[in-house]
C-alpha cells in the first residue's frame, strides 16, 4: 500500500513536470526574443552572480550542519558535510529525492538516525516556511504595485498560513498520546510524533535565534542575487518588479512541487513577466540564467569538495 502511494505521488509530480514544460513551450511567442536577451546578457556580472550563489549555498550548508551538530552532539567537518550536500544535490537532479537518501546513509555512519534525519529536514522546512512567509507577505504588501488588485489578500493569506504552520507542532503536542497495542503501529506512531514535535526540542535550546539571524542574512543574499541577475540581462525593471520575482523564486525554492520545480518556476516567471507587460520570454530567460549559475556552482563545488576528500 505504501509503495502504491509513493508511486501515485511520483506519477503526479512527473505529470505536473511535463504539463509545466508543455505550458512553457506553448507560451513562447517568439524564440528570437530569447536569443536577443542572450545577446544582451552582460557577462561582467558573472563573477558577482557566482560569488553570491557560493555565499548562499555555503550559508545553507552552515545552517544545516549546525542543526545536525545540535542534534548529534558531536563535531562534523564542514568540508565533509559540504561534500555530502553538493553530491546529494547532483544526485537529486538526476533522480528525484535520491540525494536525501544518499545524505541520510552517510550521516547514519556518524550515528544520526534516519528518524532524526527526517526530523531535522522537517524542522528546517517548517521553521523557514513560516519565517519567510512573513517576509514574503510584507514584501508583497509594500512592493506589490503590479499586484494592486490582490496584494492585500496575498498579505492576509500569507500571514494566516505562516501562523498556522508555526502552531503545527504545538497543536500536535496538545493531542493526547495514543497507546497502540501492536508494536509495529506503535513504533510508526511514536516516530511520527517525535518528528512533529522536534521543533519544540530545538526551541528549548534557543536555536530559533540562530536560524532567524542567518536566515535573514540568506534572505538578503538571495535578493541581491536576483537583483544582480536581472541587472546582468539589461532588462529595465523597477525595484518593485524585482522584489516580486524574488518572492516567487524564493517561495518556489522552498516548496518543491516537482523535482527542483523544473518547468514550474519557468512557467511562473514567464506568466508574471507577461502580467507585467514584459513578455513571457523575459521571465523565462531570467529563470534560465539563475538555473545556469546554480548548476555551475553545484558542479564546481562538488568537484572541489570531492577532490579535498580524496587528498585527505
C-alpha positions as CSV (number, residue, x, y, z in Angstrom):
1,X,0.0,0.0,0.0
2,X,2.9,2.3,0.9
3,X,4.6,1.6,-2.4
4,X,1.4,2.3,-4.3
5,X,1.0,5.7,-2.5
6,X,4.7,6.6,-3.3
7,X,4.2,5.6,-7.0
8,X,1.0,7.7,-7.1
9,X,2.7,10.8,-5.8
10,X,5.7,10.2,-8.2
11,X,3.3,9.9,-11.1
12,X,1.6,13.2,-10.1
13,X,4.9,15.0,-9.9
14,X,6.1,13.7,-13.2
15,X,2.7,14.6,-14.8
16,X,3.0,18.1,-13.4
17,X,6.6,18.4,-14.7
18,X,5.5,17.5,-18.2
19,X,2.4,19.8,-18.1
20,X,4.6,22.7,-16.8
21,X,7.2,22.2,-19.6
22,X,4.4,21.9,-22.2
23,X,2.8,25.2,-21.0
24,X,6.2,26.9,-21.1
25,X,6.7,25.9,-24.7
26,X,3.1,26.8,-25.5
27,X,3.5,30.3,-24.1
28,X,6.7,31.0,-26.1
29,X,5.5,33.6,-28.6
30,X,8.8,34.5,-30.1
31,X,12.0,32.4,-29.7
32,X,14.0,35.2,-31.2
33,X,13.4,37.3,-28.1
34,X,15.3,34.7,-26.1
35,X,18.2,34.9,-28.5
36,X,18.1,38.7,-28.2
37,X,18.1,38.5,-24.5
38,X,21.0,36.1,-24.5
39,X,23.0,38.5,-26.7
40,X,22.4,41.5,-24.4
41,X,23.5,39.5,-21.3
42,X,26.3,41.4,-19.6
43,X,28.9,38.8,-18.7
44,X,30.9,41.2,-16.5
45,X,28.3,40.4,-13.7
46,X,29.1,36.6,-13.9
47,X,31.7,36.7,-11.1
48,X,29.4,38.6,-8.8
49,X,26.5,36.2,-9.5
50,X,28.6,33.1,-9.0
51,X,30.0,34.6,-5.8
52,X,26.5,35.2,-4.4
53,X,25.5,31.7,-5.3
54,X,28.6,30.4,-3.4
55,X,27.7,32.5,-0.4
56,X,24.0,31.4,-0.4
57,X,24.8,27.7,-0.8
58,X,27.5,27.7,1.9
59,X,25.3,29.6,4.2
60,X,22.6,26.9,3.7
61,X,25.3,24.3,4.4
62,X,26.4,26.1,7.6
63,X,22.8,26.3,8.9
64,X,22.0,22.7,8.2
65,X,25.4,21.5,9.6
66,X,24.8,23.3,12.9
67,X,21.3,21.9,13.1
68,X,22.7,18.4,12.7
69,X,25.5,19.1,15.2
70,X,23.0,20.4,17.7
71,X,21.1,17.1,17.5
72,X,24.1,14.8,17.2
73,X,26.1,16.5,19.9
74,X,29.3,15.8,18.0
75,X,31.5,17.8,15.6
76,X,31.4,17.2,11.8
77,X,33.9,18.7,9.4
78,X,32.5,21.5,7.3
79,X,34.3,20.1,4.2
80,X,32.9,16.6,4.7
81,X,29.3,17.9,5.1
82,X,29.7,20.2,2.1
83,X,30.7,17.2,0.0
84,X,27.6,15.4,1.1
85,X,25.5,18.5,0.4
86,X,26.7,19.1,-3.1
87,X,26.8,15.4,-4.1
88,X,23.2,14.9,-2.8
89,X,22.1,17.9,-4.8
90,X,23.5,16.5,-8.0
91,X,22.1,13.0,-7.3
92,X,18.6,14.5,-6.7
93,X,18.9,16.4,-10.0
94,X,19.4,13.0,-11.8
95,X,16.9,11.0,-9.6
96,X,14.4,13.0,-7.5
97,X,14.9,12.8,-3.7
98,X,17.6,10.1,-4.0
99,X,20.1,12.7,-2.8
100,X,18.4,12.8,0.6
101,X,18.8,9.0,0.8
102,X,22.5,9.4,0.0
103,X,23.0,12.1,2.7
104,X,21.0,10.1,5.3
105,X,23.0,7.0,4.6
106,X,26.3,8.7,5.2
107,X,25.1,10.6,8.3
108,X,23.9,7.3,9.7
109,X,27.6,6.3,9.8
110,X,28.0,9.3,12.2
111,X,25.2,7.9,14.4
112,X,22.4,10.2,13.1
113,X,19.4,8.0,12.9
114,X,17.1,8.1,9.9
115,X,14.3,9.4,12.2
116,X,16.5,12.3,13.3
117,X,17.5,13.0,9.7
118,X,13.9,13.2,8.7
119,X,13.1,15.3,11.8
120,X,15.9,17.8,11.1
121,X,14.8,18.2,7.4
122,X,11.1,18.7,8.6
123,X,12.2,21.1,11.3
124,X,14.2,23.3,8.9
125,X,11.4,23.2,6.3
126,X,8.9,24.1,9.0
127,X,10.9,26.9,10.5
128,X,11.9,28.7,7.3
129,X,8.5,28.3,5.7
130,X,6.6,30.1,8.5
131,X,9.5,32.5,8.9
132,X,9.9,33.6,5.3
133,X,6.2,33.6,4.6
134,X,6.1,36.6,7.0
135,X,8.8,38.3,4.9
136,X,7.1,37.4,1.6
137,X,3.8,38.7,2.8
138,X,5.2,42.1,3.9
139,X,7.3,42.5,0.8
140,X,4.3,41.9,-1.5
141,X,2.3,44.4,0.6
142,X,5.0,47.1,0.3
143,X,6.3,46.5,-3.2
144,X,3.5,44.7,-5.0
145,X,2.2,47.6,-7.1
146,X,1.9,45.3,-10.1
147,X,-0.4,43.1,-7.9
148,X,-2.5,46.0,-6.6
149,X,-5.8,44.2,-7.1
150,X,-5.0,41.3,-4.7
151,X,-1.8,42.2,-2.8
152,X,-3.8,42.7,0.4
153,X,-5.4,39.2,0.0
154,X,-1.9,37.7,-0.6
155,X,-0.6,39.5,2.5
156,X,-3.5,38.3,4.7
157,X,-3.4,34.7,3.4
158,X,0.4,34.6,3.8
159,X,0.3,35.8,7.4
160,X,-2.5,33.4,8.3
161,X,-0.7,30.4,6.7
162,X,2.5,31.3,8.4
163,X,0.8,31.4,11.8
164,X,-0.9,28.1,11.0
165,X,2.4,26.4,10.1
166,X,4.1,27.8,13.3
167,X,1.4,26.2,15.6
168,X,1.5,22.7,14.0
169,X,4.0,21.2,16.5
170,X,2.3,23.0,19.4
171,X,-1.1,21.6,18.4
172,X,0.4,18.1,17.9
173,X,1.8,18.4,21.4
174,X,-1.6,19.0,22.9
175,X,-3.1,15.9,21.3
176,X,-3.1,13.1,23.9
177,X,-0.6,10.3,23.2
178,X,-2.3,7.2,21.8
179,X,-1.1,3.8,23.2
180,X,-1.3,1.3,20.4
181,X,-1.2,-2.4,21.3
182,X,0.6,-3.6,18.1
183,X,4.3,-2.9,18.3
184,X,4.6,-2.0,14.6
185,X,1.8,0.5,14.7
186,X,3.1,1.9,18.0
187,X,6.7,2.3,16.6
188,X,5.5,4.1,13.5
189,X,3.2,6.4,15.6
190,X,6.0,7.2,18.0
191,X,8.4,8.1,15.2
192,X,5.8,10.4,13.5
193,X,5.0,12.1,16.8
194,X,8.7,12.5,17.5
195,X,9.3,14.1,14.1
196,X,6.4,16.5,14.5
197,X,7.5,17.6,18.0
198,X,11.2,18.0,17.2
199,X,10.8,21.8,16.7
200,X,9.9,22.1,20.4
201,X,13.2,20.4,21.3
202,X,15.2,23.0,19.3
203,X,13.0,25.8,20.7
204,X,14.1,24.8,24.2
205,X,17.8,25.2,23.1
206,X,17.1,28.7,21.9
207,X,18.1,27.6,18.4
208,X,15.4,29.8,16.8
209,X,17.6,32.9,17.3
210,X,20.5,31.3,15.3
211,X,18.1,30.3,12.5
212,X,16.4,33.7,12.4
213,X,19.7,35.7,12.1
214,X,21.3,33.5,9.5
215,X,18.0,33.1,7.6
216,X,17.7,36.9,7.4
217,X,21.3,37.1,6.1
218,X,20.4,34.4,3.5
219,X,17.3,36.4,2.5
220,X,19.4,39.5,1.8
221,X,21.9,37.4,-0.2
222,X,19.2,35.8,-2.3
223,X,17.6,39.2,-3.0
224,X,21.0,40.6,-4.2
225,X,21.4,37.5,-6.3
226,X,18.1,38.1,-8.1
227,X,18.9,41.8,-8.4
228,X,22.3,41.3,-10.0
229,X,21.0,38.6,-12.3
230,X,18.3,40.9,-13.6
231,X,20.7,43.8,-14.0
232,X,23.0,41.5,-16.0
233,X,20.2,40.9,-18.5
234,X,19.9,44.7,-19.1
235,X,16.2,44.4,-18.7
236,X,14.7,47.6,-17.4
237,X,12.8,46.6,-14.2
238,X,11.8,48.6,-11.2
239,X,12.8,47.5,-7.7
240,X,9.1,46.6,-7.1
241,X,9.1,44.2,-10.1
242,X,12.5,42.7,-9.0
243,X,11.0,42.1,-5.5
244,X,8.1,40.2,-7.0
245,X,10.4,37.9,-9.0
246,X,12.5,37.5,-5.8
247,X,9.5,36.4,-3.7
248,X,8.3,34.0,-6.4
249,X,11.7,32.4,-6.8
250,X,12.4,32.1,-3.1
251,X,9.0,30.6,-2.4
252,X,9.3,28.0,-5.2
253,X,12.8,27.1,-4.0
254,X,11.2,26.3,-0.6
255,X,8.2,24.4,-1.9
256,X,9.2,21.7,-4.4
257,X,6.0,20.9,-6.4
258,X,8.1,18.8,-8.9
259,X,11.9,18.0,-8.7
260,X,13.8,21.3,-8.5
261,X,10.5,22.8,-9.7
262,X,11.8,22.5,-13.2
263,X,9.1,23.8,-15.6
264,X,7.0,25.2,-12.7
265,X,9.4,28.0,-11.8
266,X,10.0,28.9,-15.5
267,X,6.2,29.0,-16.1
268,X,5.6,31.1,-13.0
269,X,8.4,33.6,-14.0
270,X,7.0,33.8,-17.6
271,X,3.4,34.4,-16.5
272,X,4.4,37.0,-14.0
273,X,6.6,38.7,-16.7
274,X,3.7,38.6,-19.1
275,X,1.4,40.2,-16.5
276,X,3.9,43.0,-16.1
277,X,3.8,43.6,-19.9
278,X,7.4,42.4,-20.4
279,X,6.6,39.3,-22.4
280,X,6.8,35.6,-21.4
281,X,10.3,35.2,-22.7
282,X,11.7,37.8,-20.4
283,X,10.7,36.0,-17.2
284,X,11.7,32.6,-18.7
285,X,15.2,34.0,-19.6
286,X,15.7,35.4,-16.0
287,X,15.0,32.0,-14.5
288,X,17.2,30.2,-17.1
289,X,20.1,32.4,-16.1
290,X,19.5,31.6,-12.4
291,X,19.5,27.9,-13.2
292,X,22.7,28.1,-15.3
293,X,24.7,29.8,-12.5
294,X,23.2,27.5,-9.9
295,X,24.3,24.5,-11.9
296,X,27.8,25.9,-12.3
297,X,28.0,26.5,-8.6
298,X,26.8,22.9,-7.9
299,X,29.2,21.2,-10.3
300,X,32.2,23.3,-9.3
301,X,32.0,22.8,-5.6
302,X,31.0,19.2,-5.8
303,X,34.3,18.6,-7.7
304,X,36.3,20.8,-5.2
305,X,35.0,19.1,-2.1
306,X,35.4,15.6,-3.6
307,X,39.0,16.4,-4.5
308,X,39.6,17.7,-1.0
309,X,38.2,14.5,0.4
310,X,40.4,12.3,-1.8
311,X,43.5,14.3,-0.8
312,X,42.7,13.7,2.8
